């Protein structure tokens, strides 16, 4: 069985909710799998997450999630800015 990961969009949504929504935070602490389903994460993805990711937990302060959301949001933009398109250089020998 392959281990699943959340998509970039689901990760951002999760971090935002954990940073801003007390009710969601409470539900996530009790049942991370059910809270992820609320976000629209497919059941197949949830079922294939590491077991430790689906266990009840105690969350860090909302500010930690806000910082992580900001970092992840900016990381995607940094990656796009740093992208370069490869070019092909063909050498047909000396020109006449």
C-alpha positions in Angstrom: 0.0 0.0 0.0 1.4 3.4 -1.0 1.5 6.2 1.5 -0.6 9.2 0.4 0.2 12.9 0.7 -2.1 15.9 0.7 -2.2 18.0 -2.4 -0.8 21.5 -2.2 -4.3 22.9 -2.3 -5.5 20.6 0.5 -2.4 21.4 2.6 -3.1 25.2 2.3 -6.8 24.7 3.2 -5.9 22.6 6.2 -3.3 25.1 7.5 -5.7 27.9 7.0 -8.5 26.2 8.9 -6.1 25.2 11.7 -4.9 28.8 12.0 -8.3 30.4 12.0 -11.2 28.1 12.9 -11.6 27.0 16.5 -14.4 24.5 15.8 -12.4 22.8 13.0 -9.4 22.7 15.3 -11.4 20.9 17.9 -12.8 18.4 15.4 -9.3 17.8 13.9 -7.9 17.1 17.4 -10.6 14.5 17.9 -10.6 12.9 14.5 -8.1 14.1 11.9 -9.6 11.8 9.2 -13.1 13.2 9.6 -11.7 16.8 9.5 -9.8 16.1 6.4 -12.9 14.7 4.8 -14.7 18.0 5.7 -12.0 19.7 3.5 -12.8 17.5 0.6 -9.8 15.3 0.8 -10.7 12.0 -1.0 -11.4 9.0 1.3 -8.7 7.0 -0.6 -6.1 9.6 0.2 -7.2 9.7 3.9 -7.1 5.9 4.1 -3.6 5.8 2.7 -2.1 8.5 5.0 0.3 7.2 7.7 -1.6 5.9 10.6 0.0 8.4 12.9 -1.6 11.2 10.8 -5.1 9.8 11.5 -4.8 9.5 15.3 -6.3 12.0 17.7 -3.8 14.7 18.6 -3.1 18.0 20.4 -2.5 20.9 18.1 0.1 23.7 18.4 -1.0 27.3 18.7 -2.9 28.8 15.8 0.1 31.2 15.1 2.3 28.2 14.1 -0.2 27.1 11.5 -0.6 30.7 10.2 3.2 30.9 9.8 3.3 27.5 8.0 0.4 28.6 5.7 2.3 31.8 4.8 5.5 29.8 4.1 3.8 27.2 2.0 2.0 29.9 0.0 5.2 31.7 -0.7 7.1 28.5 -1.4 5.0 27.8 -4.4 5.5 31.3 -5.7 9.3 31.1 -5.1 9.4 27.8 -7.1 7.6 29.4 -10.0 9.9 32.4 -10.1 12.9 30.2 -10.1 11.8 28.0 -13.0 13.7 28.1 -16.2 12.8 26.6 -19.5 15.4 24.2 -20.9 16.6 25.0 -24.4 18.1 22.7 -27.0 21.3 23.8 -28.6 22.2 21.8 -31.8 25.7 21.9 -33.2 25.8 21.0 -36.9 29.5 21.5 -37.3 31.2 24.5 -38.8 29.1 26.9 -40.8 30.1 27.7 -44.4 
